[in-house]
Amino acid sequence: MEALYLLIPLSTLLVFVAIWVFFRASDGGQFDDLEGPAMRILHDDDSVAAGKDPVSGD
């Protein structure tokens, strides 16, 4: 029973910290573009497929 006096405030604090982290990430723009990185991987770089060096362009 005495453990509940410690566990209930700790779990409540943990929930509030998780909510604070979520809203902080949301305000920072973390969830603005969810499809951009997923679509970027589908666009191949043609210079690599043609045997060109992507760094020097040769």
N, C-alpha and C positions, 0 to 999 in steps of 0.2 A: 504494500500500500504506500509506503514511503517513497518508493521509486516513481510513483505517479506524480508526486510533487516536483520531481525533477524532469520527467519525460514530457509532461504536457506543456510546460513553458518552452522547453527546447524544441519540441516539434512545431509549436506555434511560431516560434522565432524562425525556424527553418523554412516554413511556408511563406512567411513574410519576406525573407531574404530571396527566395526563389521568385516570388512575384516581382520584387524590386529589380532583380537581374533581368527578368523578361521585359519589363517596361523600359529599363535602361537600354537594352539592346534594340527594342522597338523604336525608341526615340532617336537612337543613333543611326537608324537607317539599315539595320541588319536584315530586315525582311522586305526591303523595297523591291528588289528585282529577284524573284525566285526562279524565273525561267531563263534569264540571260546566261548564267554559267552552264546550265544544262544544254542549251542550244549551241553555245560556243564550241563545245567539244565535237559537235557534228560537222562543223565546217573544216574541211581538210585544207592543208596548205599545199597548193599545187606545185610549188617549187621543190619540195622534198620528193614528191612522186615522180617528177621529171628528171631526177638525178642531180639537181642543182644543190649547191651548198647554201643552206638558209642563212648562214652568218655573212658570208662574203658575196653571195649572189651569183657566184660562178657556176 
